[in-house]
Amino acid sequence: MHAFIVTGASRGLGYALCQTLLDDGYFVVGIARNAGPALEGLAARHPERLLAVNADLSDAGQAAASVRTALQQLPLPECATITLINNAGVVTPIAQAGHYPADEVVKAVAINVTAPLLATDALLSATGGLPARRRVLNISSGAAAKAYPGWSVYCATKAALDHFSRSAAVEQEGAANPARVVALYPGVVDTDMQSSIRGSDEVQFPQKARFDALKADGALSSPADAARKIVDHLVSPDFGRQSVVDIREL
Ligand SMILES: NC(=O)c1ccc[n+]([C@@H]2O[C@H](COP(=O)([O-])OP(=O)(O)OC[C@H]3O[C@@H](n4cnc5c(N)ncnc54)[C@H](OP(=O)(O)O)[C@@H]3O)[C@@H](O)[C@H]2O)c1
């Protein structure tokens, strides 16, 4: 069995990743705040290979606990591979430093950084003694490497996720059964996150018109196409050779 735990499974890229993985015959545990109702359609098609775990990943305790719950529901000794995809993320607050809503900054750091770090820790600690090959895929963003005015919180959190992935990958090099840890940029994908970018305040986000034009020109990837490319890379022997990858450059 090949098992995949996907956070942010309820919609957008995470939902498409679950759908692609299920269509490919894998076992999936989807995590989101209301994962059960959100995944009902997929569960009806794949009742024996999909589980849902509800968790609010802005709560650090729930981030780690949700991965432990997911693992408890899997027949771990039968798993040839166990993969965690830390996909859940928020682009908000779209605001420049000096104009931050403090509570939203705290929430963004919790969802985009604290949750994937603790989820990864939970996976590695619970599976260290198993023979299964282990993989962690952190869905990052080109914003980790390129500065965008108005996205300073988002850029900082994704840069943190990239460097966590590099550092954890190096830590694993010395392990008995080393996990592969990778951060990946998925490109510009047509999801609710892009809608909220197009709905943002141009004063706070001066590049809004560029994202309006990308949508108008049909330049966004569909979630299904992005998910297909990501899964193909994830299951390829190349996965883990580079700890930060841009799907558009593969
Ligand atoms: N779309 C793009 O163009 C783009 C580009 C680069 C990188 N990315 C990255 O790709 C990933 C997926 O983005 P997307 O575009 O698919 O976003 P999206 O459509 O807004 O979906 C976000 C997902 O994250 C989950 N999530 C948000 N807050 C949560 C919380 N507190 N607890 C649990 N889950 C939570 C949501 O679940 P709920 O149903 O619980 O809200 C949802 O499933 C993100 O990491 C994003 O940064 C996206």
The ligand as an SDF file (V2000), in Angstrom:
LIG
                    3D

 48 52  0  0  0  0  0  0  0  0999 V2000
   -3.1410   28.9640   -6.0940 N   0  0  0  0  0  0  0  0  0  0  0  0
   -1.9280   29.3890   -6.4180 C   0  0  0  0  0  0  0  0  0  0  0  0
   -1.7490   30.0680   -7.4540 O   0  0  0  0  0  0  0  0  0  0  0  0
   -0.7530   29.0340   -5.5710 C   0  0  0  0  0  0  0  0  0  0  0  0
    0.5080   29.4660   -6.0080 C   0  0  0  0  0  0  0  0  0  0  0  0
    1.6260   29.1480   -5.2430 C   0  0  0  0  0  0  0  0  0  0  0  0
    1.4730   28.3850   -4.0990 C   0  0  0  0  0  0  0  0  0  0  0  0
    0.2400   27.9830   -3.6880 N   0  0  0  0  0  0  0  0  0  0  0  0
    0.1360   27.1930   -2.4640 C   0  0  0  0  0  0  0  0  0  0  0  0
   -0.6360   26.0340   -2.7240 O   0  0  0  0  0  0  0  0  0  0  0  0
   -1.2910   25.6260   -1.5160 C   0  0  0  0  0  0  0  0  0  0  0  0
   -2.7710   25.4040   -1.7940 C   0  0  0  0  0  0  0  0  0  0  0  0
   -3.3230   26.6490   -2.1910 O   0  0  0  0  0  0  0  0  0  0  0  0
   -4.7370   26.7830   -2.9410 P   0  0  0  0  0  0  0  0  0  0  0  0
   -4.5130   27.7530   -4.0180 O   0  0  0  0  0  0  0  0  0  0  0  0
   -5.2950   25.4580   -3.2260 O   0  0  0  0  0  0  0  0  0  0  0  0
   -5.5620   27.5170   -1.7720 O   0  0  0  0  0  0  0  0  0  0  0  0
   -7.1060   27.5020   -1.4340 P   0  0  0  0  0  0  0  0  0  0  0  0
   -7.9290   27.1860   -2.6300 O   0  0  0  0  0  0  0  0  0  0  0  0
   -7.3650   28.7800   -0.7050 O   0  0  0  0  0  0  0  0  0  0  0  0
   -7.2310   26.2710   -0.4190 O   0  0  0  0  0  0  0  0  0  0  0  0
   -6.5620   26.3410    0.8060 C   0  0  0  0  0  0  0  0  0  0  0  0
   -6.6810   25.0250    1.5500 C   0  0  0  0  0  0  0  0  0  0  0  0
   -6.0150   25.2070    2.8200 O   0  0  0  0  0  0  0  0  0  0  0  0
   -6.9070   24.8470    3.8520 C   0  0  0  0  0  0  0  0  0  0  0  0
   -6.8020   25.6720    5.0470 N   0  0  0  0  0  0  0  0  0  0  0  0
   -6.7530   27.0250    5.1320 C   0  0  0  0  0  0  0  0  0  0  0  0
   -6.7710   27.3990    6.4070 N   0  0  0  0  0  0  0  0  0  0  0  0
   -6.8340   26.2520    7.1520 C   0  0  0  0  0  0  0  0  0  0  0  0
   -6.8800   25.9880    8.5440 C   0  0  0  0  0  0  0  0  0  0  0  0
   -6.8880   26.9580    9.4620 N   0  0  0  0  0  0  0  0  0  0  0  0
   -6.9290   24.6900    8.9470 N   0  0  0  0  0  0  0  0  0  0  0  0
   -6.9720   23.6890    8.0420 C   0  0  0  0  0  0  0  0  0  0  0  0
   -6.9040   23.8810    6.7080 N   0  0  0  0  0  0  0  0  0  0  0  0
   -6.8520   25.1530    6.2890 C   0  0  0  0  0  0  0  0  0  0  0  0
   -8.3050   25.0560    3.2810 C   0  0  0  0  0  0  0  0  0  0  0  0
   -9.1980   24.2350    3.9890 O   0  0  0  0  0  0  0  0  0  0  0  0
  -10.5370   24.7880    4.6960 P   0  0  0  0  0  0  0  0  0  0  0  0
  -11.6340   24.2160    3.8770 O   0  0  0  0  0  0  0  0  0  0  0  0
  -10.4450   24.2210    6.0800 O   0  0  0  0  0  0  0  0  0  0  0  0
  -10.5010   26.2820    4.6600 O   0  0  0  0  0  0  0  0  0  0  0  0
   -8.1230   24.6320    1.8340 C   0  0  0  0  0  0  0  0  0  0  0  0
   -8.2940   23.2500    1.6990 O   0  0  0  0  0  0  0  0  0  0  0  0
   -1.0110   26.7190   -0.4770 C   0  0  0  0  0  0  0  0  0  0  0  0
    0.0200   26.3060    0.3640 O   0  0  0  0  0  0  0  0  0  0  0  0
   -0.5870   27.8880   -1.3440 C   0  0  0  0  0  0  0  0  0  0  0  0
    0.2580   28.7860   -0.6390 O   0  0  0  0  0  0  0  0  0  0  0  0
   -0.8830   28.2820   -4.4100 C   0  0  0  0  0  0  0  0  0  0  0  0
  1  2  1  0
  2  3  2  0
  2  4  1  0
  4  5  1  0
  4 48  2  0
  5  6  2  0
  6  7  1  0
  7  8  2  0
  8  9  1  0
  8 48  1  0
  9 10  1  0
  9 46  1  0
 10 11  1  0
 11 12  1  0
 11 44  1  0
 12 13  1  0
 13 14  1  0
 14 15  2  0
 14 16  1  0
 14 17  1  0
 17 18  1  0
 18 19  2  0
 18 20  1  0
 18 21  1  0
 21 22  1  0
 22 23  1  0
 23 24  1  0
 23 42  1  0
 24 25  1  0
 25 26  1  0
 25 36  1  0
 26 27  1  0
 26 35  1  0
 27 28  2  0
 28 29  1  0
 29 30  1  0
 29 35  2  0
 30 31  1  0
 30 32  2  0
 32 33  1  0
 33 34  2  0
 34 35  1  0
 36 37  1  0
 36 42  1  0
 37 38  1  0
 38 39  2  0
 38 40  1  0
 38 41  1  0
 42 43  1  0
 44 45  1  0
 44 46  1  0
 46 47  1  0
M  CHG  2   8   1  16  -1
M  END
$$$$
